Amino acid sequence: MEFNVKKLASDAGVFFSRAMQFTEEKLGQAEKTELDAHFENLLARADCTKNWTEKILRQTEVLLQPNPSARVEEFLYEKLDRKVPSRVTNGELLAQYMTEAANDFGPGTPYGKTLIKVGETQRRLGAAEREFIRSASISFLTPLRNFLEGDWRTISKERRILQNRRLDLDACKARLKKAKAAEAKAALWSDEVEKAEHELRLTQTDFDRQAEVTRLLLEGISSTHVNHLRCLHEFVESQTNYYAQCYQFMLDLQKQLGRFSGTFVGNAESASPAAATSPPAVAAATLPAVPTIPVVPTIVGVPNTVAEGVLNPNEVKPPASGTRRARVLYDYEAADSTELALLADEMITVYSLPGMDPDWLIGERGNQKGKVPVTYLELLS
């Protein structure tokens, strides 16, 4: 009990001494030990890193989850160390509504068929968005949070300790200065000078040791930048894959809707006599134009069917080298006889031919072969 009382009294004395030193420094009545320029630069760089990391983290969270209520819910689940429940994306919800509407209107009608096709694409877009959010959270957001909640807290703690050591050091310097001034007037103060010098040596040693510890932590900010740079590259790759998938999904949908355009126009003509007299340009504007396959020159050693942009699977032979195995990421419905239908998680052999669109490969599964979109595949080494 007596030891605890003495310790509390000692701690109170140290706190009071630091408070007095800090106040006198602010009032310009006490000297302050300045850190060297390199150390100050390290401190400024660390503060800059922390501030921008916080801003980038918060805005990336907004990008991945625009709903503030959902972000608060995810934050609470993380703090409670519980798994965040799966949430339906807007695309998946829209797909559900379109499918239900098609069933009500009649899945065999032109409008119902189109709703089903568009709904399926929206479901794929929603699934791709979910995967992008998951990938970005793991590869980008988590490392940023780990820095702020781990490394930065350690740095902040050691900086506070260094600040206290500096206040103790400057307080000892002030006491020594007062003791020497009193010693000049009376020899009786020599003991006070020796005591102040001893305390100064001890506090100087503690300050130097703590300064070195803090310096090492601050210099580690460089490795933090390297780590965040790698994570940024992974984030960009995830985002690129996501938008590439979305683009491919929409191209596929555009092709499918293009095949139905004649049906829609015919129905419109039979349902409304006035529509039949409309100029062809108006009817053609009902649906977006499907991009035509560019014609490329004939290439020696490549079948004319490939060079002309039309693939005949029976005439395609795999190259002697350059074939790879690939895992299918999503189901794919072949648009025509030149394409190969795919099922998620199946394994196929793929290769490219000169003059082919870079967004497509030749896929083989047993005796079946045809064009397959690259964005639906995970190429294996």
For each residue, the residues with C-beta under 8 A, 3 or more apart:
1: 4 5
2: 5 6
3: 6 7
4: 1 7 8
5: 1 2 8 9
6: 2 3 9 10
7: 3 4 10 11
8: 4 5 11 12
9: 5 6 12 13
10: 6 7 13 14
11: 7 8 14 15
12: 8 9 15 16
13: 9 10 16 17
14: 10 11 17 18 168
15: 11 12 18 19
16: 12 13 19 20
17: 13 14 20 21 167 168 171
18: 14 15 21 22 164 167 168 171
19: 15 16 22 23
20: 16 17 23 24 171
21: 17 18 24 25 30 167 170 171 174
22: 18 19 25 26 167
23: 19 20 26 27
24: 20 21 27 29 30 174
25: 21 22 28 29 30 32 170
26: 22 23
27: 23 24 30
28: 25
29: 24 25
30: 21 24 25 27 170 174
31: 170 173 174
32: 25 166 170
33: 166 169 170 173 207
34:
35: 39 40 43 211
36: 39 40
37: 40 41
38: 41 42
39: 35 36 42 43 211 215 218
40: 35 36 37 43 44
41: 37 38 44 45
42: 38 39 45 46 215 218 219 221
43: 35 39 40 46 47 159 218
44: 40 41 47 48
45: 41 42 48 49 218 221
46: 42 43 49 50 155 218 221
47: 43 44 50 51
48: 44 45 51 52
49: 45 46 52 53 221 224 225
50: 46 47 53 54 148 152
51: 47 48 54 55
52: 48 49 55 56
53: 49 50 56 57 144 147 148 228
54: 50 51 57 58 148
55: 51 52 58 59
56: 52 53 59 60 144
57: 53 54 60 61 141 144 145 148
58: 54 55 61 62
59: 55 56 62 63
60: 56 57 63 64 136 140 141 144 235
61: 57 58 64 65 71 141
62: 58 59 65 66 71
63: 59 60 66
64: 60 61 132 133 136 137 141
65: 61 62 70 71 74 133
66: 62 63
67: 70 71
68: 71 72
69: 72 73
70: 65 67 73 74 87
71: 61 62 65 67 68 74 75
72: 68 69 75 76
73: 69 70 76 77 84
74: 65 70 71 77 78 84
75: 71 72 78 79
76: 72 73 79 80
77: 73 74 80 82 83 84 85
78: 74 75 81 84
79: 75 76
80: 76 77
81: 78
82: 77
83: 77
84: 73 74 77 78 87
85: 77
86:
87: 70 84
88: 92 93 96 126
89: 92 93 126 127 129 130
90: 93 94 126
91: 94 95 122 123 125 126 127 129
92: 88 89 95 96 122 123 126 127 130
93: 88 89 90 96 97 126
94: 90 91 97 98 119 122 126
95: 91 92 98 99 119 120 121 122 123 126
96: 88 92 93 99 100 119
97: 93 94 100 101 119
98: 94 95 101 102 115 116 118 119 122
99: 95 96 102 103 115 116 119
100: 96 97 103 104
101: 97 98 104 105 112 115
102: 98 99 105 106 107 111 112 113 115 116 119
103: 99 100 106 107 112
104: 100 101
105: 101 102 109 111 112 115
106: 102 103 109 112
107: 102 103 112 113 116
108: 112 113
109: 105 106 112 113
110: 113 114 260 263 264 267
111: 102 105 114 115
112: 101 102 103 105 106 107 108 109 115 116
113: 102 107 108 109 110 116 117 260
114: 110 111 117 118 257 260 264
115: 98 99 101 102 105 111 112 118 119
116: 98 99 102 107 112 113 119 120
117: 113 114 120 121 253 256 257
118: 98 114 115 121 122 253 257
119: 94 95 96 97 98 99 102 115 116 122 123
120: 95 116 117 123 124
121: 95 117 118 124 125 249 250 252 253
122: 91 92 94 95 98 118 119 125 126
123: 91 92 95 119 120 126 127
124: 120 121 127 128 245 249 330
125: 91 121 122 128 129 246 249
126: 88 89 90 91 92 93 94 95 122 123 129 130
127: 89 91 92 123 124 130 131 330
128: 124 125 131 132 242 245 246 249
129: 89 91 125 126 132 133 242
130: 89 92 126 127 133 134
131: 127 128 134 135 242
132: 64 128 129 135 136 238 239 241 242
133: 64 65 129 130 136 137
134: 130 131 137 138
135: 131 132 138 139 238
136: 60 64 132 133 139 140 141 235 238 239
137: 64 133 134 140 141 142
138: 134 135 141 142
139: 135 136 142 143 231 234 235 238
140: 60 136 137 143 144 231 232 234 235 238
141: 57 60 61 64 136 137 138 144 145
142: 137 138 139 145 146
143: 139 140 146 147 227 228 231
144: 53 56 57 60 140 141 147 148 228 231
145: 57 141 142 148 149
146: 142 143 149 150 151
147: 53 143 144 150 151 152 224 228
148: 50 53 54 57 144 145 152 153
149: 145 146 152 153
150: 146 147 153 154
151: 146 147 154 155 217 220 224
152: 50 147 148 149 155 156
153: 148 149 150 156 157
154: 150 151 157 158 217
155: 46 151 152 158 159 214 217 218
156: 152 153 159 160
157: 153 154 160 161
158: 154 155 161 162 210 213 214 217
159: 43 155 156 162 163 214
160: 156 157 163 164
161: 157 158 164 165 210 214
162: 158 159 165 166 207 210 211 213 214
163: 159 160 166 167
164: 18 160 161 167 168
165: 161 162 168 169 203 206 207 210 211
166: 32 33 162 163 169 170 207
167: 17 18 21 22 163 164 170 171
168: 14 17 18 164 165 171 172 203 206 207
169: 33 165 166 172 173 200 203 204 206 207
170: 21 25 30 31 32 33 166 167 173 174
171: 17 18 20 21 167 168 174 175 203
172: 168 169 175 176 196 199 200 203 204
173: 31 33 169 170 176 177 200
174: 21 24 30 31 170 171 177 178
175: 171 172 178 179 196 199
176: 172 173 179 180 193 196 197 199 200
177: 173 174 180 181
178: 174 175 181 182
179: 175 176 182 183 189 192 193 195 196
180: 176 177 183 184 193
181: 177 178 184 185
182: 178 179 185 186 189 192
183: 179 180 186 187 189 190 192 193
184: 180 181
185: 181 182 189
186: 182 183 189
187: 183 190
188:
189: 179 182 183 185 186 192 193
190: 183 187 193 194
191: 194 195
192: 179 182 183 189 195 196
193: 176 179 180 183 189 190 196 197
194: 190 191 197 198
195: 179 191 192 198 199
196: 172 175 176 179 192 193 199 200
197: 176 193 194 200 201
198: 194 195 201 202
199: 172 175 176 195 196 202 203
200: 169 172 173 176 196 197 203 204
201: 197 198 204 205
202: 198 199 205 206
203: 165 168 169 171 172 199 200 206 207
204: 169 172 200 201 207 208
205: 201 202 208 209
206: 165 168 169 202 203 209 210
207: 33 162 165 166 168 169 203 204 210 211
208: 204 205 211 212
209: 205 206 212 213
210: 158 161 162 165 206 207 213 214
211: 35 39 162 165 207 208 214 215
212: 208 209 215 216
213: 158 162 209 210 216 217
214: 155 158 159 161 162 210 211 217 218
215: 39 42 211 212 218 219
216: 212 213 219 220
217: 151 154 155 158 213 214 220
218: 39 42 43 45 46 155 214 215 221
219: 42 215 216 222
220: 151 216 217 223 224
221: 42 45 46 49 218 224 225
222: 219 225 226
223: 220 226 227
224: 49 147 151 220 221 227 228
225: 49 221 222 228 229
226: 222 223 229 230
227: 143 223 224 230 231
228: 53 143 144 147 224 225 231 232
229: 225 226 232 233
230: 226 227 233 234
231: 139 140 143 144 227 228 234 235
232: 140 228 229 235 236
233: 229 230 236 237
234: 139 140 230 231 237 238
235: 60 136 139 140 231 232 238 239
236: 232 233 239 240
237: 233 234 240 241
238: 132 135 136 139 140 234 235 241 242
239: 132 136 235 236 242 243
240: 236 237 243 244
241: 132 237 238 244 245 375
242: 128 129 131 132 238 239 245 246
243: 239 240 246 247
244: 240 241 247 248 375
245: 124 128 241 242 248 249 375
246: 125 128 242 243 249 250
247: 243 244 250 251 375
248: 244 245 251 252 359 373 374 375 376
249: 121 124 125 128 245 246 252 253
250: 121 246 247 253 254
251: 247 248 254 255 291
252: 121 248 249 255 256 332 335 373
253: 117 118 121 249 250 256 257
254: 250 251 257 258 288 290 291
255: 251 252 258 259 290 335
256: 117 252 253 259 260 335
257: 114 117 118 253 254 260 261 287 288
258: 254 255 261 287 289 290
259: 255 256 335
260: 110 113 114 256 257 263 264
261: 257 258 264 265 284 286 287
262: 265 266
263: 110 260 266 267
264: 110 114 260 261 267 268 286 287
265: 261 262 268 269 283 286
266: 262 263 269 270
267: 110 263 264 270 271
268: 264 265 271 272 275 283 286
269: 265 266 272 275 276
270: 266 267
271: 267 268 275
272: 268 269 275 276
273: 276 277
274: 277 278
275: 268 269 271 272 278 283
276: 269 272 273
277: 273 274
278: 274 275 282 283
279: 282 283
280: 283 284
281: 284 285
282: 278 279 285 286
283: 265 268 275 278 279 280 286
284: 261 280 281 287 289
285: 281 282
286: 261 264 265 268 282 283
287: 257 258 261 264 284
288: 254 257
289: 258 284
290: 254 255 258
291: 251 254
292:
293: 309 310 357
294: 309
295: 308 309
296: 299 307 308 309 355
297: 307 355
298: 302 304 307 308
299: 296 302 306 307 354 355
300:
301: 354
302: 298 299 306 307 353 354 355
303: 306 307 312 315 316
304: 298 307 308
305: 308 310 311 312 315 316
306: 299 302 303 309 310 311 316 353 354 355 356
307: 296 297 298 299 302 303 304 355
308: 295 296 298 304 305
309: 293 294 295 296 306
310: 293 305 306 338
311: 305 306 316 338 362 370 371
312: 303 305 315 316 338
313: 316 337 338 340 368 369 370
314:
315: 303 305 312
316: 303 305 306 311 312 313 353 362 369
317:
318: 323 349 351 362 364
319: 322 323 351 353
320:
321:
322: 319 351 352
323: 318 319 349 350 351
324: 349 350 351 379 380 381
325: 347 348 349 350 380
326: 347 348 349 350 361 363 377 378 379 380
327: 345 346 347 377 378 380
328: 331 332 342 343 344 345 346 347 348 376 377 378
329: 344 376 377 378
330: 124 127 342 344 376
331: 328 342 343 344
332: 252 328 341 342 372 373 376
333: 341
334: 337 339 340 341 370
335: 252 255 256 259 339
336: 339
337: 313 334 370
338: 310 311 312 313 370 371
339: 334 335 336 370 371 372
340: 313 334 348 363 364 365 368 369 370 371 372
341: 332 333 334
342: 328 330 331 332 346 348 363 372 376
343: 328 331 346
344: 328 329 330 331
345: 327 328
346: 327 328 342 343 365
347: 325 326 327 328
348: 325 326 328 340 342 363 364 365 372 377
349: 318 323 324 325 326 363 364 365
350: 323 324 325 326 361 362 363 364 372 377 379
351: 318 319 322 323 324 361 362
352: 322 356 358 361 362
353: 302 306 316 319 356 362
354: 299 301 302 306
355: 296 297 299 302 306 307
356: 306 352 353 360 361 362
357: 293 360
358: 352 374
359: 248 373 374 375
360: 356 357 371 372 373 374
361: 326 350 351 352 356 371 372 374 377
362: 311 316 318 350 351 352 353 356 369 370 371 372
363: 326 340 342 348 349 350 369 370 371 372
364: 318 340 348 349 350 368 369
365: 340 346 348 349 368 369
366:
367:
368: 313 340 364 365
369: 313 316 340 362 363 364 365
370: 311 313 334 337 338 339 340 362 363
371: 311 338 339 340 360 361 362 363
372: 332 339 340 342 348 350 360 361 362 363 376 377
373: 248 252 332 359 360 376 377
374: 248 358 359 360 361 377
375: 241 244 245 247 248 359
376: 248 328 329 330 332 342 372 373
377: 326 327 328 329 348 350 361 372 373 374
378: 326 327 328 329
379: 324 326 350
380: 324 325 326 327
381: 324
